[in-house]
Amino acid sequence: MGTYVVCPKPMTVRWSTYAQSRTAKPVKGMLTGPVTILQWSFVRDDQPARRRPRSKLALAIRDEVRISKRPGSA
C-alpha cells in the first residue's frame, strides 16, 4: 500500500497575492514543515515508518514553494 500526498493546486499563493496587494512592503511567507505536520497528524497503523509520509509531505511542500516562486505570484 502506498502513501500518497499531493498538492493538486496552490494553497497559499492566492492569500499571498492578496496580502501583497494590500501593502507596498515585502510580504514574508511561511509554510509549516513536514516534521511538524506529521507530528500533529494521525498516521494510520498500516503505514510504514514515519519516514515515508514525511518524505511525501516534503515533496508536496516543495511543490507549493516552487509555485509560489513563479513570476506573478506574490
HTML snippet that shows the backbone in 3Dmol.js (N, CA, C, O; Angstrom):
<script src="https://3Dmol.org/build/3Dmol-min.js"></script>
<div id="view" style="width:600px;height:400px;position:relative"></div>
<script>
const pdb = `
ATOM      1  N   MET A   1       0.843  -1.172   0.000  1.00  0.00           N
ATOM      2  CA  MET A   1       0.000   0.000   0.000  1.00  0.00           C
ATOM      3  C   MET A   1       0.893   1.242   0.000  1.00  0.00           C
ATOM      4  O   MET A   1       1.809   1.339   0.817  1.00  0.00           O
ATOM      5  N   GLY A   2       0.646   2.165  -0.880  1.00  0.00           N
ATOM      6  CA  GLY A   2       1.473   3.364  -0.989  1.00  0.00           C
ATOM      7  C   GLY A   2       0.959   4.503  -0.134  1.00  0.00           C
ATOM      8  O   GLY A   2      -0.190   4.516   0.306  1.00  0.00           O
ATOM      9  N   THR A   3       1.824   5.432   0.080  1.00  0.00           N
ATOM     10  CA  THR A   3       1.461   6.644   0.804  1.00  0.00           C
ATOM     11  C   THR A   3       1.418   7.771  -0.213  1.00  0.00           C
ATOM     12  O   THR A   3       2.416   8.041  -0.881  1.00  0.00           O
ATOM     13  N   TYR A   4       0.274   8.432  -0.338  1.00  0.00           N
ATOM     14  CA  TYR A   4       0.132   9.473  -1.343  1.00  0.00           C
ATOM     15  C   TYR A   4      -0.167  10.815  -0.685  1.00  0.00           C
ATOM     16  O   TYR A   4      -1.103  10.952   0.104  1.00  0.00           O
ATOM     17  N   VAL A   5       0.635  11.774  -1.025  1.00  0.00           N
ATOM     18  CA  VAL A   5       0.408  13.151  -0.609  1.00  0.00           C
ATOM     19  C   VAL A   5       0.587  13.977  -1.864  1.00  0.00           C
ATOM     20  O   VAL A   5       1.637  13.913  -2.503  1.00  0.00           O
ATOM     21  N   VAL A   6      -0.405  14.739  -2.219  1.00  0.00           N
ATOM     22  CA  VAL A   6      -0.311  15.541  -3.435  1.00  0.00           C
ATOM     23  C   VAL A   6      -0.673  16.988  -3.146  1.00  0.00           C
ATOM     24  O   VAL A   6      -1.380  17.293  -2.185  1.00  0.00           O
ATOM     25  N   CYS A   7      -0.183  17.849  -3.981  1.00  0.00           N
ATOM     26  CA  CYS A   7      -0.518  19.270  -3.928  1.00  0.00           C
ATOM     27  C   CYS A   7      -1.238  19.575  -5.245  1.00  0.00           C
ATOM     28  O   CYS A   7      -0.605  20.033  -6.196  1.00  0.00           O
ATOM     29  N   PRO A   8      -2.569  19.324  -5.316  1.00  0.00           N
ATOM     30  CA  PRO A   8      -3.280  19.462  -6.585  1.00  0.00           C
ATOM     31  C   PRO A   8      -3.357  20.894  -7.097  1.00  0.00           C
ATOM     32  O   PRO A   8      -3.438  21.127  -8.304  1.00  0.00           O
ATOM     33  N   LYS A   9      -3.332  21.846  -6.179  1.00  0.00           N
ATOM     34  CA  LYS A   9      -3.324  23.254  -6.584  1.00  0.00           C
ATOM     35  C   LYS A   9      -2.675  24.045  -5.454  1.00  0.00           C
ATOM     36  O   LYS A   9      -2.642  23.585  -4.313  1.00  0.00           O
ATOM     37  N   PRO A  10      -2.167  25.217  -5.761  1.00  0.00           N
ATOM     38  CA  PRO A  10      -1.514  26.025  -4.720  1.00  0.00           C
ATOM     39  C   PRO A  10      -2.472  26.329  -3.562  1.00  0.00           C
ATOM     40  O   PRO A  10      -3.648  26.631  -3.767  1.00  0.00           O
ATOM     41  N   MET A  11      -1.940  26.242  -2.354  1.00  0.00           N
ATOM     42  CA  MET A  11      -2.769  26.501  -1.174  1.00  0.00           C
ATOM     43  C   MET A  11      -2.554  27.906  -0.624  1.00  0.00           C
ATOM     44  O   MET A  11      -3.436  28.452   0.040  1.00  0.00           O
ATOM     45  N   THR A  12      -1.397  28.494  -0.891  1.00  0.00           N
ATOM     46  CA  THR A  12      -1.067  29.766  -0.252  1.00  0.00           C
ATOM     47  C   THR A  12      -0.907  30.931  -1.218  1.00  0.00           C
ATOM     48  O   THR A  12      -0.899  32.083  -0.784  1.00  0.00           O
ATOM     49  N   VAL A  13      -0.782  30.669  -2.495  1.00  0.00           N
ATOM     50  CA  VAL A  13      -0.485  31.722  -3.467  1.00  0.00           C
ATOM     51  C   VAL A  13      -1.581  32.784  -3.504  1.00  0.00           C
ATOM     52  O   VAL A  13      -1.281  33.976  -3.564  1.00  0.00           O
ATOM     53  N   ARG A  14      -2.833  32.372  -3.469  1.00  0.00           N
ATOM     54  CA  ARG A  14      -3.929  33.339  -3.536  1.00  0.00           C
ATOM     55  C   ARG A  14      -3.890  34.309  -2.353  1.00  0.00           C
ATOM     56  O   ARG A  14      -4.057  35.516  -2.522  1.00  0.00           O
ATOM     57  N   TRP A  15      -3.668  33.764  -1.157  1.00  0.00           N
ATOM     58  CA  TRP A  15      -3.608  34.620   0.024  1.00  0.00           C
ATOM     59  C   TRP A  15      -2.365  35.494   0.027  1.00  0.00           C
ATOM     60  O   TRP A  15      -2.418  36.649   0.449  1.00  0.00           O
ATOM     61  N   SER A  16      -1.252  34.951  -0.438  1.00  0.00           N
ATOM     62  CA  SER A  16      -0.015  35.743  -0.504  1.00  0.00           C
ATOM     63  C   SER A  16      -0.170  36.900  -1.479  1.00  0.00           C
ATOM     64  O   SER A  16       0.271  38.017  -1.208  1.00  0.00           O
ATOM     65  N   THR A  17      -0.802  36.624  -2.614  1.00  0.00           N
ATOM     66  CA  THR A  17      -1.035  37.662  -3.611  1.00  0.00           C
ATOM     67  C   THR A  17      -1.942  38.751  -3.045  1.00  0.00           C
ATOM     68  O   THR A  17      -1.696  39.940  -3.248  1.00  0.00           O
ATOM     69  N   TYR A  18      -2.988  38.341  -2.338  1.00  0.00           N
ATOM     70  CA  TYR A  18      -3.889  39.307  -1.713  1.00  0.00           C
ATOM     71  C   TYR A  18      -3.137  40.156  -0.683  1.00  0.00           C
ATOM     72  O   TYR A  18      -3.260  41.380  -0.675  1.00  0.00           O
ATOM     73  N   ALA A  19      -2.358  39.502   0.184  1.00  0.00           N
ATOM     74  CA  ALA A  19      -1.615  40.225   1.222  1.00  0.00           C
ATOM     75  C   ALA A  19      -0.661  41.234   0.591  1.00  0.00           C
ATOM     76  O   ALA A  19      -0.546  42.364   1.068  1.00  0.00           O
ATOM     77  N   GLN A  20       0.022  40.832  -0.474  1.00  0.00           N
ATOM     78  CA  GLN A  20       0.970  41.730  -1.132  1.00  0.00           C
ATOM     79  C   GLN A  20       0.248  42.908  -1.776  1.00  0.00           C
ATOM     80  O   GLN A  20       0.801  44.005  -1.850  1.00  0.00           O
ATOM     81  N   SER A  21      -0.985  42.693  -2.244  1.00  0.00           N
ATOM     82  CA  SER A  21      -1.742  43.785  -2.875  1.00  0.00           C
ATOM     83  C   SER A  21      -2.167  44.846  -1.864  1.00  0.00           C
ATOM     84  O   SER A  21      -2.536  45.956  -2.248  1.00  0.00           O
ATOM     85  N   ARG A  22      -2.117  44.513  -0.582  1.00  0.00           N
ATOM     86  CA  ARG A  22      -2.551  45.439   0.450  1.00  0.00           C
ATOM     87  C   ARG A  22      -1.435  46.310   0.998  1.00  0.00           C
ATOM     88  O   ARG A  22      -1.691  47.179   1.830  1.00  0.00           O
ATOM     89  N   THR A  23      -0.177  46.092   0.541  1.00  0.00           N
ATOM     90  CA  THR A  23       0.948  46.859   1.059  1.00  0.00           C
ATOM     91  C   THR A  23       2.051  46.991   0.015  1.00  0.00           C
ATOM     92  O   THR A  23       2.183  46.156  -0.879  1.00  0.00           O
ATOM     93  N   ALA A  24       2.832  48.048   0.146  1.00  0.00           N
ATOM     94  CA  ALA A  24       3.991  48.220  -0.738  1.00  0.00           C
ATOM     95  C   ALA A  24       5.229  47.539  -0.141  1.00  0.00           C
ATOM     96  O   ALA A  24       6.247  47.379  -0.816  1.00  0.00           O
ATOM     97  N   LYS A  25       5.128  47.145   1.118  1.00  0.00           N
ATOM     98  CA  LYS A  25       6.254  46.482   1.785  1.00  0.00           C
ATOM     99  C   LYS A  25       6.303  45.010   1.379  1.00  0.00           C
ATOM    100  O   LYS A  25       5.284  44.445   0.979  1.00  0.00           O
ATOM    101  N   PRO A  26       7.469  44.388   1.477  1.00  0.00           N
ATOM    102  CA  PRO A  26       7.556  42.950   1.169  1.00  0.00           C
ATOM    103  C   PRO A  26       6.717  42.124   2.150  1.00  0.00           C
ATOM    104  O   PRO A  26       6.626  42.448   3.334  1.00  0.00           O
ATOM    105  N   VAL A  27       6.121  41.078   1.647  1.00  0.00           N
ATOM    106  CA  VAL A  27       5.331  40.170   2.468  1.00  0.00           C
ATOM    107  C   VAL A  27       6.116  38.881   2.617  1.00  0.00           C
ATOM    108  O   VAL A  27       6.560  38.293   1.631  1.00  0.00           O
ATOM    109  N   LYS A  28       6.281  38.450   3.848  1.00  0.00           N
ATOM    110  CA  LYS A  28       7.017  37.223   4.119  1.00  0.00           C
ATOM    111  C   LYS A  28       6.030  36.065   4.235  1.00  0.00           C
ATOM    112  O   LYS A  28       5.006  36.165   4.911  1.00  0.00           O
ATOM    113  N   GLY A  29       6.355  34.984   3.572  1.00  0.00           N
ATOM    114  CA  GLY A  29       5.519  33.792   3.654  1.00  0.00           C
ATOM    115  C   GLY A  29       6.175  32.747   4.526  1.00  0.00           C
ATOM    116  O   GLY A  29       7.397  32.722   4.669  1.00  0.00           O
ATOM    117  N   MET A  30       5.365  31.886   5.107  1.00  0.00           N
ATOM    118  CA  MET A  30       5.893  30.833   5.956  1.00  0.00           C
ATOM    119  C   MET A  30       5.037  29.581   5.769  1.00  0.00           C
ATOM    120  O   MET A  30       3.808  29.641   5.805  1.00  0.00           O
ATOM    121  N   LEU A  31       5.699  28.466   5.573  1.00  0.00           N
ATOM    122  CA  LEU A  31       4.994  27.195   5.459  1.00  0.00           C
ATOM    123  C   LEU A  31       5.448  26.270   6.580  1.00  0.00           C
ATOM    124  O   LEU A  31       6.624  26.251   6.944  1.00  0.00           O
ATOM    125  N   THR A  32       4.521  25.517   7.113  1.00  0.00           N
ATOM    126  CA  THR A  32       4.855  24.535   8.133  1.00  0.00           C
ATOM    127  C   THR A  32       5.608  23.382   7.486  1.00  0.00           C
ATOM    128  O   THR A  32       5.243  22.929   6.401  1.00  0.00           O
ATOM    129  N   GLY A  33       6.646  22.913   8.141  1.00  0.00           N
ATOM    130  CA  GLY A  33       7.474  21.840   7.600  1.00  0.00           C
ATOM    131  C   GLY A  33       6.849  20.461   7.774  1.00  0.00           C
ATOM    132  O   GLY A  33       5.895  20.290   8.533  1.00  0.00           O
ATOM    133  N   PRO A  34       7.401  19.475   7.059  1.00  0.00           N
ATOM    134  CA  PRO A  34       6.825  18.131   7.063  1.00  0.00           C
ATOM    135  C   PRO A  34       6.876  17.435   8.421  1.00  0.00           C
ATOM    136  O   PRO A  34       5.960  16.684   8.755  1.00  0.00           O
ATOM    137  N   VAL A  35       7.914  17.665   9.204  1.00  0.00           N
ATOM    138  CA  VAL A  35       8.005  17.012  10.514  1.00  0.00           C
ATOM    139  C   VAL A  35       6.906  17.533  11.436  1.00  0.00           C
ATOM    140  O   VAL A  35       6.257  16.754  12.135  1.00  0.00           O
ATOM    141  N   THR A  36       6.696  18.852  11.437  1.00  0.00           N
ATOM    142  CA  THR A  36       5.650  19.439  12.281  1.00  0.00           C
ATOM    143  C   THR A  36       4.270  18.955  11.846  1.00  0.00           C
ATOM    144  O   THR A  36       3.449  18.587  12.686  1.00  0.00           O
ATOM    145  N   ILE A  37       4.013  18.951  10.556  1.00  0.00           N
ATOM    146  CA  ILE A  37       2.717  18.463  10.063  1.00  0.00           C
ATOM    147  C   ILE A  37       2.495  17.028  10.506  1.00  0.00           C
ATOM    148  O   ILE A  37       1.413  16.679  10.977  1.00  0.00           O
ATOM    149  N   LEU A  38       3.510  16.202  10.356  1.00  0.00           N
ATOM    150  CA  LEU A  38       3.386  14.792  10.715  1.00  0.00           C
ATOM    151  C   LEU A  38       3.180  14.606  12.222  1.00  0.00           C
ATOM    152  O   LEU A  38       2.411  13.742  12.642  1.00  0.00           O
ATOM    153  N   GLN A  39       3.858  15.408  13.024  1.00  0.00           N
ATOM    154  CA  GLN A  39       3.706  15.298  14.477  1.00  0.00           C
ATOM    155  C   GLN A  39       2.292  15.667  14.916  1.00  0.00           C
ATOM    156  O   GLN A  39       1.814  15.172  15.936  1.00  0.00           O
ATOM    157  N   TRP A  40       1.626  16.522  14.164  1.00  0.00           N
ATOM    158  CA  TRP A  40       0.277  16.948  14.508  1.00  0.00           C
ATOM    159  C   TRP A  40      -0.787  16.175  13.731  1.00  0.00           C
ATOM    160  O   TRP A  40      -1.952  16.570  13.704  1.00  0.00           O
ATOM    161  N   SER A  41      -0.379  15.072  13.098  1.00  0.00           N
ATOM    162  CA  SER A  41      -1.290  14.255  12.298  1.00  0.00           C
ATOM    163  C   SER A  41      -1.404  12.857  12.883  1.00  0.00           C
ATOM    164  O   SER A  41      -0.610  12.454  13.733  1.00  0.00           O
ATOM    165  N   PHE A  42      -2.387  12.141  12.420  1.00  0.00           N
ATOM    166  CA  PHE A  42      -2.564  10.751  12.812  1.00  0.00           C
ATOM    167  C   PHE A  42      -2.189   9.876  11.630  1.00  0.00           C
ATOM    168  O   PHE A  42      -2.909   9.826  10.633  1.00  0.00           O
ATOM    169  N   VAL A  43      -1.063   9.188  11.740  1.00  0.00           N
ATOM    170  CA  VAL A  43      -0.623   8.272  10.685  1.00  0.00           C
ATOM    171  C   VAL A  43      -1.272   6.930  10.957  1.00  0.00           C
ATOM    172  O   VAL A  43      -1.237   6.434  12.083  1.00  0.00           O
ATOM    173  N   ARG A  44      -1.862   6.343   9.931  1.00  0.00           N
ATOM    174  CA  ARG A  44      -2.543   5.061  10.088  1.00  0.00           C
ATOM    175  C   ARG A  44      -1.564   3.980  10.536  1.00  0.00           C
ATOM    176  O   ARG A  44      -0.380   4.025  10.202  1.00  0.00           O
ATOM    177  N   ASP A  45      -2.060   3.026  11.282  1.00  0.00           N
ATOM    178  CA  ASP A  45      -1.224   1.936  11.788  1.00  0.00           C
ATOM    179  C   ASP A  45      -0.667   1.059  10.684  1.00  0.00           C
ATOM    180  O   ASP A  45       0.380   0.437  10.862  1.00  0.00           O
ATOM    181  N   ASP A  46      -1.351   0.993   9.536  1.00  0.00           N
ATOM    182  CA  ASP A  46      -0.872   0.130   8.455  1.00  0.00           C
ATOM    183  C   ASP A  46       0.192   0.808   7.586  1.00  0.00           C
ATOM    184  O   ASP A  46       0.668   0.212   6.619  1.00  0.00           O
ATOM    185  N   GLN A  47       0.561   2.024   7.915  1.00  0.00           N
ATOM    186  CA  GLN A  47       1.582   2.738   7.156  1.00  0.00           C
ATOM    187  C   GLN A  47       2.970   2.395   7.673  1.00  0.00           C
ATOM    188  O   GLN A  47       3.140   2.092   8.854  1.00  0.00           O
ATOM    189  N   PRO A  48       3.966   2.442   6.786  1.00  0.00           N
ATOM    190  CA  PRO A  48       5.334   2.171   7.220  1.00  0.00           C
ATOM    191  C   PRO A  48       5.826   3.273   8.166  1.00  0.00           C
ATOM    192  O   PRO A  48       5.086   4.195   8.506  1.00  0.00           O
ATOM    193  N   ALA A  49       7.046   3.159   8.565  1.00  0.00           N
ATOM    194  CA  ALA A  49       7.641   4.144   9.470  1.00  0.00           C
ATOM    195  C   ALA A  49       7.340   5.556   8.984  1.00  0.00           C
ATOM    196  O   ALA A  49       7.017   5.761   7.814  1.00  0.00           O
ATOM    197  N   ARG A  50       7.445   6.504   9.864  1.00  0.00           N
ATOM    198  CA  ARG A  50       7.105   7.893   9.543  1.00  0.00           C
ATOM    199  C   ARG A  50       7.991   8.498   8.467  1.00  0.00           C
ATOM    200  O   ARG A  50       7.672   9.564   7.940  1.00  0.00           O
ATOM    201  N   ARG A  51       9.085   7.849   8.131  1.00  0.00           N
ATOM    202  CA  ARG A  51       9.999   8.396   7.126  1.00  0.00           C
ATOM    203  C   ARG A  51       9.305   8.588   5.780  1.00  0.00           C
ATOM    204  O   ARG A  51       9.484   9.623   5.137  1.00  0.00           O
ATOM    205  N   ARG A  52       8.521   7.611   5.349  1.00  0.00           N
ATOM    206  CA  ARG A  52       7.868   7.713   4.033  1.00  0.00           C
ATOM    207  C   ARG A  52       6.837   8.838   3.992  1.00  0.00           C
ATOM    208  O   ARG A  52       6.890   9.672   3.088  1.00  0.00           O
ATOM    209  N   PRO A  53       5.895   8.889   4.947  1.00  0.00           N
ATOM    210  CA  PRO A  53       4.940  10.019   4.902  1.00  0.00           C
ATOM    211  C   PRO A  53       5.642  11.369   5.014  1.00  0.00           C
ATOM    212  O   PRO A  53       5.227  12.336   4.375  1.00  0.00           O
ATOM    213  N   ARG A  54       6.694  11.444   5.818  1.00  0.00           N
ATOM    214  CA  ARG A  54       7.428  12.705   5.976  1.00  0.00           C
ATOM    215  C   ARG A  54       8.032  13.129   4.641  1.00  0.00           C
ATOM    216  O   ARG A  54       7.979  14.304   4.279  1.00  0.00           O
ATOM    217  N   SER A  55       8.599  12.186   3.915  1.00  0.00           N
ATOM    218  CA  SER A  55       9.190  12.498   2.609  1.00  0.00           C
ATOM    219  C   SER A  55       8.125  12.943   1.620  1.00  0.00           C
ATOM    220  O   SER A  55       8.349  13.868   0.840  1.00  0.00           O
ATOM    221  N   LYS A  56       6.974  12.296   1.645  1.00  0.00           N
ATOM    222  CA  LYS A  56       5.883  12.676   0.735  1.00  0.00           C
ATOM    223  C   LYS A  56       5.360  14.075   1.060  1.00  0.00           C
ATOM    224  O   LYS A  56       5.064  14.855   0.156  1.00  0.00           O
ATOM    225  N   LEU A  57       5.249  14.389   2.343  1.00  0.00           N
ATOM    226  CA  LEU A  57       4.833  15.743   2.734  1.00  0.00           C
ATOM    227  C   LEU A  57       5.855  16.770   2.266  1.00  0.00           C
ATOM    228  O   LEU A  57       5.488  17.837   1.772  1.00  0.00           O
ATOM    229  N   ALA A  58       7.129  16.450   2.421  1.00  0.00           N
ATOM    230  CA  ALA A  58       8.189  17.372   1.994  1.00  0.00           C
ATOM    231  C   ALA A  58       8.097  17.651   0.496  1.00  0.00           C
ATOM    232  O   ALA A  58       8.300  18.787   0.067  1.00  0.00           O
ATOM    233  N   LEU A  59       7.793  16.630  -0.303  1.00  0.00           N
ATOM    234  CA  LEU A  59       7.669  16.828  -1.749  1.00  0.00           C
ATOM    235  C   LEU A  59       6.475  17.731  -2.080  1.00  0.00           C
ATOM    236  O   LEU A  59       6.569  18.573  -2.973  1.00  0.00           O
ATOM    237  N   ALA A  60       5.360  17.563  -1.370  1.00  0.00           N
ATOM    238  CA  ALA A  60       4.189  18.421  -1.607  1.00  0.00           C
ATOM    239  C   ALA A  60       4.495  19.865  -1.219  1.00  0.00           C
ATOM    240  O   ALA A  60       4.093  20.794  -1.919  1.00  0.00           O
ATOM    241  N   ILE A  61       5.201  20.055  -0.114  1.00  0.00           N
ATOM    242  CA  ILE A  61       5.574  21.410   0.310  1.00  0.00           C
ATOM    243  C   ILE A  61       6.540  22.022  -0.697  1.00  0.00           C
ATOM    244  O   ILE A  61       6.453  23.211  -1.004  1.00  0.00           O
ATOM    245  N   ARG A  62       7.462  21.211  -1.209  1.00  0.00           N
ATOM    246  CA  ARG A  62       8.392  21.698  -2.233  1.00  0.00           C
ATOM    247  C   ARG A  62       7.626  22.211  -3.450  1.00  0.00           C
ATOM    248  O   ARG A  62       7.962  23.257  -4.007  1.00  0.00           O
ATOM    249  N   ASP A  63       6.599  21.473  -3.858  1.00  0.00           N
ATOM    250  CA  ASP A  63       5.780  21.913  -4.998  1.00  0.00           C
ATOM    251  C   ASP A  63       5.133  23.265  -4.710  1.00  0.00           C
ATOM    252  O   ASP A  63       5.099  24.138  -5.578  1.00  0.00           O
ATOM    253  N   GLU A  64       4.623  23.436  -3.497  1.00  0.00           N
ATOM    254  CA  GLU A  64       3.996  24.707  -3.116  1.00  0.00           C
ATOM    255  C   GLU A  64       5.010  25.852  -3.180  1.00  0.00           C
ATOM    256  O   GLU A  64       4.695  26.941  -3.658  1.00  0.00           O
ATOM    257  N   VAL A  65       6.212  25.601  -2.703  1.00  0.00           N
ATOM    258  CA  VAL A  65       7.264  26.636  -2.733  1.00  0.00           C
ATOM    259  C   VAL A  65       7.606  26.988  -4.172  1.00  0.00           C
ATOM    260  O   VAL A  65       7.720  28.167  -4.506  1.00  0.00           O
ATOM    261  N   ARG A  66       7.772  25.991  -5.028  1.00  0.00           N
ATOM    262  CA  ARG A  66       8.097  26.251  -6.439  1.00  0.00           C
ATOM    263  C   ARG A  66       7.011  27.084  -7.113  1.00  0.00           C
ATOM    264  O   ARG A  66       7.306  28.008  -7.871  1.00  0.00           O
ATOM    265  N   ILE A  67       5.769  26.754  -6.835  1.00  0.00           N
ATOM    266  CA  ILE A  67       4.660  27.509  -7.426  1.00  0.00           C
ATOM    267  C   ILE A  67       4.666  28.945  -6.929  1.00  0.00           C
ATOM    268  O   ILE A  67       4.431  29.871  -7.705  1.00  0.00           O
ATOM    269  N   SER A  68       4.932  29.135  -5.651  1.00  0.00           N
ATOM    270  CA  SER A  68       4.909  30.487  -5.084  1.00  0.00           C
ATOM    271  C   SER A  68       6.073  31.348  -5.569  1.00  0.00           C
ATOM    272  O   SER A  68       6.010  32.574  -5.471  1.00  0.00           O
ATOM    273  N   LYS A  69       7.117  30.740  -6.082  1.00  0.00           N
ATOM    274  CA  LYS A  69       8.261  31.497  -6.595  1.00  0.00           C
ATOM    275  C   LYS A  69       8.101  31.914  -8.054  1.00  0.00           C
ATOM    276  O   LYS A  69       8.914  32.683  -8.566  1.00  0.00           O
ATOM    277  N   ARG A  70       7.090  31.430  -8.715  1.00  0.00           N
ATOM    278  CA  ARG A  70       6.876  31.764 -10.127  1.00  0.00           C
ATOM    279  C   ARG A  70       6.561  33.240 -10.287  1.00  0.00           C
ATOM    280  O   ARG A  70       5.943  33.850  -9.415  1.00  0.00           O
ATOM    281  N   PRO A  71       6.991  33.813 -11.413  1.00  0.00           N
ATOM    282  CA  PRO A  71       6.644  35.215 -11.656  1.00  0.00           C
ATOM    283  C   PRO A  71       5.121  35.406 -11.641  1.00  0.00           C
ATOM    284  O   PRO A  71       4.372  34.578 -12.159  1.00  0.00           O
ATOM    285  N   GLY A  72       4.693  36.494 -11.048  1.00  0.00           N
ATOM    286  CA  GLY A  72       3.270  36.764 -10.947  1.00  0.00           C
ATOM    287  C   GLY A  72       2.663  36.316  -9.634  1.00  0.00           C
ATOM    288  O   GLY A  72       1.582  36.764  -9.251  1.00  0.00           O
ATOM    289  N   SER A  73       3.367  35.424  -8.943  1.00  0.00           N
ATOM    290  CA  SER A  73       2.911  35.026  -7.609  1.00  0.00           C
ATOM    291  C   SER A  73       3.446  36.055  -6.628  1.00  0.00           C
ATOM    292  O   SER A  73       4.455  36.712  -6.883  1.00  0.00           O
ATOM    293  N   ALA A  74       2.768  36.181  -5.525  1.00  0.00           N
ATOM    294  CA  ALA A  74       3.168  37.197  -4.531  1.00  0.00           C
ATOM    295  C   ALA A  74       4.515  37.001  -4.031  1.00  0.00           C
ATOM    296  O   ALA A  74       4.983  37.774  -3.195  1.00  0.00           O
TER     297      ALA A  74
END
`;
const viewer = $3Dmol.createViewer("view");
viewer.addModel(pdb, "pdb");
viewer.setStyle({}, {cartoon: {color: "spectrum"}});
viewer.zoomTo();
viewer.render();
</script>
